[in-house]
Amino acid sequence: MGKILRFHLFRLSLRRSQQKHISEFLNGLKDREEWLRALFSQTVEFRHRGVDYAYIPIESTDGTGLIYGRIGRRIIEVENRSPAHGFTEYLHEAWKAAVLILDPGDHKDGQKLSIQSHPDVGKPSSIAPRLIQALEERIDGLSYLTSVHEISNEEAFWDFVKRNEGRVTRLTVLLEVPNMFGGDQEYDDEMRKFRDIEHAQKVKVEISNPEGLDLDTERVHYTVEKAMSKGTGLVTARAMGKNNKFSSENQQEVALVEVPDDNKELSLEELKGEFADRILGRDEV
């Protein structure tokens, strides 16, 4: 087996901004896909946890409609010159970069983001929201506000429920009010009302019973799917027993790409097309 590249998966949730002013940058942009394409077309430098980062878009003509880019971290190390120069110390500056792939489409599995897990760059779950913040800060007057959530493994939640059948005492779901709907009409209507009437960004649902909950219901299945598999929120649960807890934050979905040669890194060009579709799950649709 060769080297395995790991890509963390996220969902972007967009909601219309309440700002009155829209900048020239957004002039003529009408839908979410156009907005995401414009947002991620920018080059931006930013600091995150005391470290310099930069994002650059990469032009693509592979016909997939995907957005490609790289996120890099500046690294400064103390190194030594050759013995002929007395091993004198000097500062060496370099950049380490991870690949970003985004499907900006406004469809049932669209607005999905993947970021390569690169040990020298940082955790994708930490970098993703900071990158979006930095991109938005460059725009005077936002048409949409963008939130990002990890896509997590829903089966892990139901394994927890099965192991603790009748003993789960609390379930909490924090949901980003989505812009994409479909499936449960009653649920979607309620979420639309929270979004359109109360202008809510997030909705928190919590149910509890010290004697145990029945979670195998259509409502719970649909809500947990929205939060975890669809990537629009966070699920936590508690069951009887000491430290018997569950959090979707620990169940990040990861796409794996195998590089046949251990000493080889796949270039961005090689990751485009078929590999990108596989990473984002587009080959399964």
N, C-alpha and C positions, 0 to 999 in steps of 0.2 A: 504494500500500500504506500502511496506517495504522501505528499503533504496535503493537509486538509485546511482549506480556507473557510472561515466562519463569517456569516453575514447575519446581523441582528435585524429583525423585522419590526416595523412600526406602521402605524396608521396616522395620517394627518387629518384632523378635523377642522373644518373651516366654518366660521360664522361671520356674517356681515358686520362690519364695523358701524358704530353709531356716529362716527365722525362726520361732520358736514362737509369738510373740505377733502377733496380727492386730488392728489398731486398730478402733475403732467406725466409722471412715470406710469400712472394707471389709466391715462386717457384712452378710451375706447375698449378697455378690457371689460368684458361682460360676464364671463363665467369663471368657475373655479379653476378649470384646467388652464385657461389663459393666464389667470393670476399666478398659479404655481410656476408656470413656465417663465413668467416675468420675474418672479421672486428669486428663483434659482438660477437665473441668467446673470446674476450679479457676482462680481468678485468682492470678497469681504475679508478683512483681517479683524481679529478680535482676541481679547484675553479671556482665559477661562481658568480659574483656580491658580492665578499667578503665572500662567504659561501663555505664550503667543501661539495663536492658531491662524490659519488662513483657509478659505474655501475658494476654489476656482471651478467654474463650469467647463465641461469638455464637450466640444461640438461633436455631434453624431449624425451620421448619414446611413445608419444601419436599417432604417425603415421600421423600427419597432415603436417609435413615438415616445420612447423612454428618455428621461433626463439623466445625464451622467455628470459626475464631478469628482473632485478629490478634496479631502479634508486633511490638511497637514499640520503637524506640530513642530515648532522650532526647538531644536536641541543644541545646547552649547555645552561642550565637554572640554575638560583639560586633558590635552594629549602631550606627547613628548616627541621632539625631533629625533633624528638619527643619532647613533653614537658619535658620528663625525662632528655633530653639532652639540655634543655634550649632553644629550637627552634634555635639552632645555625645554621648559614648558611653554605651551601656547594654547590659546583658546580656538577650538575648532567648531564652527557653526555648520549645522546640517538640518535638513528637514526630513521627517518621516511622514508618509501620507497613506491614508486609507481611501478606498473606493466608495463612492456614494452612487446609488441607482434609485431613481424615483419613477413610478408610474403615476402621472398627474391626472389620468383619466377619471371622469366623473361617472364611474360604473360601479357595480356591486362589489368588486374587489379592487377598485381604484384607490388613488391617493395613498398607495402603499410605498413605504420608504425602506430601503435596506442600506446599512452601513457596515463595512467590513470591520471585523474585530481585529485590531492591530495592536499588539502589546506596547509598541512604542508611541502610539498615538493617544490612546485612552479608551475608556469605556463608551461604546456607542450610546448607551442609555443616558449618559451624562452629557455627551457632546451634542446629541440631536436637538434637545430643546434650546441649548445655548446658541447653536448655529442659527436656528430659526429666529431667535431673538435678535441676533446680530444682523441678519438679513432685513428684518422688519425695521430696525432702527435706522436703516439707510433711507427709508422712504418717508416723506413728509405727507401724511394723509393716507391711511390704509383703507382699502376697499374691503378686505377680509382680515380677520385675525386668525392665526393658525396655532393649533395645539397639536402636540404629538404624544402618542401613547404606544407603549410596547404591545405587540401582538403576542399573546401568551397561550400556552397549551391548555385548552379547556378540559381535556381528558384528565389532567392532573387534579383538577377540582373535583370531578366526579369520582375519581379514585379515593380522594379524601372523604367524600360523602359516603361512599360504599364502606370504607374501613370504619366509619363512625356512624353507621346507620342508626337513626333514631336518637343519636347522641350529640348532633350539632345544635348548639344553643344560640348561635348568633351568625347572621349573614349580613355583610355590608357591601353594597355595590356603589361605587362613585362613578358616575357616568358623565362623559362629555356629551353635551347635547349635540347629536349628530346632524350633519347636513344631508346624509344619504339615508334613505328609508327603504323599507321593504320587508314583508313577512307578516308581522302581527299588526293588523290595522289599528286595534285599540291602543296598543303600546305606542305606535308611531304617532297617532293623533295626540296622545298625551304629551309626548316629547315635543311635538311641533308647538303645542300651546305654551309649554314652558319656554321654548325658544322665542316664539313670535309675540306672546303677550307679556310675559314677565321678563323677557330678554335674558333668560338664564343661560349661563355658560356651562354650569355643572349641576347635576341633580344627584342627591345622595339618597339611596334607598337602604333602610336597615330594618330587619325583622329579627325578633328574638323570642325565645321561650326557654326558661331554665330547665324544663322537662324534655326538651328536644323538639326540633322542627321537622316537618315533612317537606323536603326540598325537591322531591321528584314530581314537580308540577310543570305545566306548560309555561306558566308565567316565569318561574325561576329559570327554566332551561333557556328561554328566549333572552332574558335579561343577562344571564351569565355569558351566553354566546355573544351578545352585543359587546359586552365589556372585554372579553378575553379573545375569542377567535376573530372578532371583527376589529378589535383594537380600539375601543372607544372608552376604556375606563379601567378601574382597579377593583378587584374582588378580594375581600378578606373574610375569613370565617374562624369561628372558635367552637371547639367541641369539648365535651366533658373529659376531664383528665388534666394532668399537669402539663403546661406548655404545649397543649394540643391545638395548634393554630395552622392556618393556611393563608398564604398571600400570593396573588398572581404575579407580584413583582419578582418572585423567585422561579417563575415558570416561563421565561422568555423563549419565544420561538426563534430558532436559528436555522438558517439554510446553509448546507455544507456543499462545497465544491472541491473535488479532489484534483490536485495537481500531480500528474504521474511521476514527475521528477522531483525528488525531495529538495534539490538545490535550486529549483526554478520557481519564480513567482509569475503567475499569470499577469500579463499586461492588461491594461484597460481595454485595448482593442480586442484581445482574446476573450475578455469577459462579456463583451457585447453580444447581442443576438441571442443564440441558444442558451448560453450560460446565464445571461441576465433574465431570460424568461423562466429558467429553472429556479433561480434565486427568488424571484418574486412569485413563483407558483403559477405563472401565466400558462405554462404547458399543461396544467391540470384543469384549466377552465374549458 
